[in-house]
Amino acid sequence: MKTTQEYLDIINDALLAVSYPVEPADLYDPVKYQLDMGGKRVRPLLALIACDMCGGCVDDVLPAATGIEIFHNFTLLHDDVMDKADIRRGRPTVHKAWSENVAILSGDAMQIISYQMIGRTPADVLKPVFDLFSATALQICEGQQYDMDFEGREDVTEDEYIGMIRLKTAVLLGCALKTGAYVAHAPQETADALYRFGENLGLAFQLQDDYLDVYGEPSKFGKKIGGDILNNKKTYMLISAMRMAEGEEREELARLLNSVSVSPEDKIKGVTSLYTSLGIDRLAMDKIDFYYRNALAEIEGIPGCEPLRLFASELMQRES
């Protein structure tokens, strides 16, 4: 097994090696810009680790891992357009650096390129990998639609939210791990367990992202704090606050969410204060820990799973 940095070097080299046409520049330059933003490369890392630990060849899974990362960045690019986000990983988003139309079309190109990369998977496992990736891609679209639907609803439940982030975020982590297992010709039960590990880790990761959007440090988080609050995003934290707030706190929350006269700064500060007073921060941390523990339980007993345990700990910045 390699170190995380060695896997990262392999992935980043592969992304740099992807060849794009020179023209039209306004189609392909935003693609390269989006990928150059960096990131943790969580999904391709999981694919490589899973393949390696299951006895496969990393080179065989690298094209699919690269395709998964390009697809993930395509979803981020389009999400930023829909969320009207200005900053991604400390840099202007594509639709701010170019335009919304350019961002939409460049995102479409990224999706096509991702499928081209998936198509380079070894022939003997191409069909299961391709079928898994296609099903996952459609699930992510479903998750994004639910996310948008929730914007117009005041009755979104915790279970609905967890279901949405499972589709929008968690399934791609599961897909990456299962892809690695497929390429390594791992037993089906191992591939399925790795998928469930990825699902649970993805839920913990997204819930932590929601938490950091409120309580994180902007310099470390890579984007503006409070974006979900400003957009009235139905996160686990807001859903919990709407369920738990009573009396004056409920009235204050409604005022902050619905009044056009409240400044962005006051809205973020006010909602964050309500979250803290209601104990939403602690509630969110408990939920993150629940899914993190579930993830680790899924790989208990799988030979060679220690690199995944270590990676999960590093991803969630955990010591236990």
C-alpha positions as CSV (number, residue, x, y, z in Angstrom):
1,M,0.0,0.0,0.0
2,K,1.1,3.6,-0.7
3,T,0.9,6.6,1.5
4,T,-2.0,9.1,1.0
5,Q,0.5,11.6,-0.6
6,E,1.7,9.0,-3.0
7,Y,-1.9,8.3,-4.1
8,L,-2.5,12.0,-4.4
9,D,0.5,12.5,-6.6
10,I,-0.7,9.7,-8.9
11,I,-4.2,11.3,-9.1
12,N,-3.0,14.8,-9.7
13,D,-0.5,13.7,-12.4
14,A,-3.4,11.8,-14.1
15,L,-5.6,14.9,-14.0
16,L,-2.8,17.0,-15.4
17,A,-2.3,14.5,-18.2
18,V,-5.9,14.7,-19.4
19,S,-5.7,16.3,-22.9
20,Y,-8.2,19.0,-23.9
21,P,-8.6,20.7,-27.3
22,V,-7.2,24.2,-27.4
23,E,-10.4,25.8,-28.9
24,P,-12.9,27.0,-28.0
25,A,-10.9,28.4,-25.1
26,D,-14.1,29.5,-23.2
27,L,-15.2,25.9,-23.1
28,Y,-12.1,24.2,-22.0
29,D,-10.3,26.9,-19.9
30,P,-13.0,26.8,-17.3
31,V,-12.7,23.1,-17.1
32,K,-9.0,23.3,-16.3
33,Y,-9.6,26.2,-14.0
34,Q,-12.2,24.2,-12.0
35,L,-9.9,21.2,-11.7
36,D,-6.9,23.4,-10.8
37,M,-8.8,24.6,-7.7
38,G,-7.5,21.4,-6.1
39,G,-9.4,19.9,-3.2
40,K,-9.0,16.8,-1.1
41,R,-9.5,14.4,-4.1
42,V,-11.5,12.2,-1.7
43,R,-13.3,10.1,-4.4
44,P,-10.3,9.1,-6.5
45,L,-8.3,8.4,-3.4
46,L,-11.0,6.0,-2.2
47,A,-11.0,4.3,-5.5
48,L,-7.3,3.8,-5.5
49,I,-7.1,2.7,-1.9
50,A,-10.0,0.2,-2.4
51,C,-8.4,-1.3,-5.5
52,D,-5.0,-1.5,-3.8
53,M,-6.2,-3.1,-0.6
54,C,-8.2,-5.7,-2.6
55,G,-5.1,-6.8,-4.5
56,G,-5.7,-4.9,-7.7
57,C,-3.5,-2.7,-9.9
58,V,-3.8,1.0,-9.2
59,D,-3.0,1.8,-12.9
60,D,-6.1,-0.2,-13.9
61,V,-8.5,1.9,-11.8
62,L,-6.8,5.2,-12.4
63,P,-8.8,6.2,-15.5
64,A,-12.1,5.5,-13.7
65,A,-10.9,7.4,-10.6
66,T,-9.9,10.3,-12.8
67,G,-13.4,10.3,-14.4
68,I,-15.1,10.2,-11.0
69,E,-13.1,13.3,-9.9
70,I,-13.9,15.2,-13.1
71,F,-17.6,14.3,-12.7
72,H,-17.5,15.4,-9.0
73,N,-16.1,18.8,-10.1
74,F,-18.7,19.1,-12.8
75,T,-21.4,18.8,-10.1
76,L,-19.6,21.5,-8.0
77,L,-19.5,23.8,-11.0
78,H,-23.2,23.5,-11.6
79,D,-24.0,23.6,-7.9
80,D,-22.2,26.9,-7.7
81,V,-24.4,28.3,-10.5
82,M,-27.6,27.1,-8.8
83,D,-26.5,28.3,-5.4
84,K,-25.2,31.6,-6.7
85,A,-21.9,30.9,-4.8
86,D,-19.1,33.4,-5.4
87,I,-16.2,31.5,-3.9
88,R,-15.0,27.9,-4.2
89,R,-11.8,26.8,-2.5
90,G,-10.7,30.4,-2.0
91,R,-11.1,31.4,-5.7
92,P,-14.0,32.9,-7.7
93,T,-16.4,30.3,-9.0
94,V,-16.4,29.7,-12.7
95,H,-19.7,31.5,-13.3
96,K,-18.2,34.6,-11.6
97,A,-14.8,34.4,-13.4
98,W,-16.6,33.8,-16.8
99,S,-20.4,33.8,-16.9
100,E,-23.3,31.5,-16.0
101,N,-23.7,30.3,-19.6
102,V,-20.0,29.4,-19.9
103,A,-20.2,27.6,-16.5
104,I,-23.2,25.5,-17.6
105,L,-21.7,24.5,-21.0
106,S,-18.2,23.8,-19.5
107,G,-19.9,21.7,-16.9
108,D,-21.6,19.7,-19.6
109,A,-18.3,19.1,-21.3
110,M,-16.8,17.9,-18.0
111,Q,-19.6,15.4,-17.6
112,I,-18.9,14.0,-21.1
113,I,-15.1,13.9,-20.4
114,S,-15.8,11.9,-17.2
115,Y,-17.6,9.3,-19.2
116,Q,-14.7,9.1,-21.7
117,M,-12.4,8.4,-18.8
118,I,-14.7,5.7,-17.3
119,G,-14.7,4.1,-20.8
120,R,-10.9,3.4,-20.4
121,T,-11.6,0.9,-17.6
122,P,-10.3,-2.7,-18.3
123,A,-12.7,-4.4,-20.6
124,D,-13.4,-7.4,-18.3
125,V,-14.9,-5.0,-15.6
126,L,-16.1,-2.2,-17.8
127,K,-19.8,-3.1,-17.7
128,P,-20.3,-3.2,-13.9
129,V,-18.2,-0.1,-13.5
130,F,-20.0,1.8,-16.2
131,D,-23.4,0.7,-14.9
132,L,-22.5,1.7,-11.4
133,F,-21.2,5.1,-12.5
134,S,-24.3,5.8,-14.7
135,A,-26.7,4.8,-11.9
136,T,-24.7,7.0,-9.4
137,A,-24.7,10.0,-11.8
138,L,-28.5,9.8,-12.1
139,Q,-28.9,9.5,-8.3
140,I,-26.8,12.7,-7.9
141,C,-29.1,14.6,-10.2
142,E,-32.0,13.3,-8.1
143,G,-30.4,14.5,-4.9
144,Q,-29.8,18.0,-6.4
145,Q,-33.4,18.2,-7.5
146,Y,-34.6,17.3,-3.9
147,D,-32.2,19.9,-2.6
148,M,-33.8,22.5,-4.8
149,D,-37.3,21.3,-4.0
150,F,-36.6,21.7,-0.3
151,E,-35.9,25.4,-0.8
152,G,-39.7,26.0,-1.2
153,R,-40.8,23.8,1.7
154,E,-41.0,24.5,5.4
155,D,-41.8,20.9,6.4
156,V,-38.7,19.1,5.3
157,T,-37.9,16.3,7.8
158,E,-34.6,15.0,9.0
159,D,-35.1,11.7,7.2
160,E,-35.8,13.5,4.0
161,Y,-32.6,15.6,4.4
162,I,-30.5,12.6,5.1
163,G,-32.0,10.9,2.0
164,M,-31.1,13.9,-0.1
165,I,-27.5,14.2,1.0
166,R,-27.1,10.4,0.5
167,L,-28.0,10.9,-3.1
168,K,-26.2,14.2,-3.7
169,T,-23.0,13.4,-1.9
170,A,-22.7,9.9,-0.3
171,V,-23.4,7.7,-3.2
172,L,-20.4,9.0,-5.2
173,L,-18.0,8.0,-2.4
174,G,-19.6,4.5,-2.3
175,C,-19.3,4.4,-6.1
176,A,-15.6,5.2,-6.0
177,L,-14.9,2.5,-3.4
178,K,-17.0,-0.1,-5.2
179,T,-15.3,0.8,-8.5
180,G,-11.9,0.1,-6.9
181,A,-13.2,-3.3,-5.6
182,Y,-14.7,-4.2,-9.0
183,V,-11.4,-3.5,-10.8
184,A,-9.5,-5.6,-8.3
185,H,-12.0,-8.4,-8.8
186,A,-12.9,-8.4,-5.1
187,P,-15.7,-10.6,-3.8
188,Q,-19.2,-9.1,-4.1
189,E,-19.7,-8.9,-0.3
190,T,-16.5,-6.9,0.0
191,A,-17.5,-4.5,-2.8
192,D,-20.9,-4.1,-1.1
193,A,-19.4,-3.4,2.3
194,L,-17.0,-0.9,0.9
195,Y,-19.9,0.8,-0.8
196,R,-21.8,1.1,2.5
197,F,-18.6,2.4,4.2
198,G,-18.5,5.1,1.5
199,E,-22.2,6.0,2.0
200,N,-21.9,6.4,5.7
201,L,-18.6,8.3,5.5
202,G,-20.2,10.6,2.8
203,L,-23.1,11.3,5.2
204,A,-20.7,12.2,8.0
205,F,-18.6,14.3,5.6
206,Q,-21.6,16.3,4.3
207,L,-23.0,16.9,7.7
208,Q,-19.6,18.1,8.8
209,D,-19.5,20.4,5.7
210,D,-22.9,21.8,6.8
211,Y,-21.5,22.4,10.3
212,L,-18.4,24.1,9.0
213,D,-20.5,26.4,6.9
214,V,-21.7,27.9,10.1
215,Y,-18.9,27.3,12.6
216,G,-15.8,26.9,10.4
217,E,-12.8,29.2,9.8
218,P,-13.1,30.9,6.4
219,S,-9.4,30.6,5.7
220,K,-9.5,26.8,6.3
221,F,-13.0,26.1,4.9
222,G,-12.2,27.6,1.5
223,K,-15.4,29.5,1.0
224,K,-17.5,32.1,2.8
225,I,-19.0,31.1,6.1
226,G,-22.8,31.4,6.4
227,G,-23.7,30.7,2.8
228,D,-26.3,28.1,3.7
229,I,-27.8,30.5,6.2
230,L,-28.1,33.3,3.7
231,N,-29.8,31.0,1.2
232,N,-32.1,29.5,3.8
233,K,-30.7,26.0,2.8
234,K,-32.6,23.2,4.5
235,T,-29.6,21.7,6.2
236,Y,-29.8,19.3,9.1
237,M,-29.0,22.3,11.4
238,L,-31.8,24.5,10.1
239,I,-34.3,21.6,10.0
240,S,-33.5,20.8,13.6
241,A,-33.7,24.5,14.7
242,M,-37.1,24.8,13.0
243,R,-38.3,21.7,14.9
244,M,-36.9,22.7,18.3
245,A,-37.4,26.4,18.5
246,E,-40.4,27.6,20.5
247,G,-41.9,30.9,21.5
248,E,-39.6,33.9,21.1
249,E,-36.8,31.8,19.5
250,R,-39.2,30.5,16.9
251,E,-40.4,34.0,16.1
252,E,-36.8,35.3,15.9
253,L,-35.8,32.5,13.6
254,A,-38.7,33.2,11.3
255,R,-37.8,36.9,11.3
256,L,-34.2,36.2,10.4
257,L,-35.2,33.8,7.6
258,N,-37.9,35.8,6.0
259,S,-37.2,39.5,6.6
260,V,-35.6,41.4,3.6
261,S,-34.5,44.2,5.9
262,V,-32.0,42.0,7.8
263,S,-28.5,42.5,6.6
264,P,-26.5,39.4,5.6
265,E,-24.1,39.9,8.5
266,D,-26.9,40.2,11.0
267,K,-28.7,37.2,9.5
268,I,-25.6,34.9,9.8
269,K,-24.9,36.2,13.3
270,G,-28.5,35.8,14.5
271,V,-29.1,32.4,13.1
272,T,-25.7,31.1,14.4
273,S,-26.6,32.4,17.9
274,L,-29.9,30.6,17.8
275,Y,-28.3,27.4,16.7
276,T,-25.9,27.6,19.6
277,S,-28.6,28.5,22.2
278,L,-30.7,25.6,21.0
279,G,-27.7,23.2,21.1
280,I,-27.9,22.5,17.4
281,D,-24.1,22.5,17.2
282,R,-23.8,19.6,19.6
283,L,-26.7,17.8,18.0
284,A,-24.9,18.1,14.6
285,M,-21.7,16.8,16.0
286,D,-23.5,13.8,17.5
287,K,-25.1,13.0,14.1
288,I,-21.7,13.3,12.4
289,D,-20.2,10.9,14.9
290,F,-23.1,8.4,14.4
291,Y,-22.4,8.1,10.7
292,Y,-18.7,8.1,11.1
293,R,-18.9,5.1,13.5
294,N,-21.3,3.4,11.2
295,A,-18.8,3.7,8.4
296,L,-16.0,2.1,10.4
297,A,-18.3,-0.7,11.4
298,E,-18.9,-1.6,7.8
299,I,-15.3,-2.4,7.1
300,E,-14.6,-4.2,10.4
301,G,-13.1,-7.6,9.5
302,I,-12.2,-6.8,5.9
303,P,-8.5,-7.7,5.5
304,G,-6.2,-4.8,4.9
305,C,-8.8,-2.1,5.8
306,E,-6.5,-0.1,8.0
307,P,-5.7,2.4,5.3
308,L,-9.4,3.2,4.9
309,R,-9.7,3.6,8.7
310,L,-6.8,6.0,8.6
311,F,-8.1,7.9,5.6
312,A,-11.5,8.3,7.3
313,S,-9.9,9.7,10.4
314,E,-7.8,12.2,8.4
315,L,-10.8,13.2,6.3
316,M,-13.0,13.9,9.4
317,Q,-10.0,15.3,11.2
318,R,-10.6,12.7,13.9
319,E,-8.3,11.1,16.5
320,S,-10.7,8.3,17.4
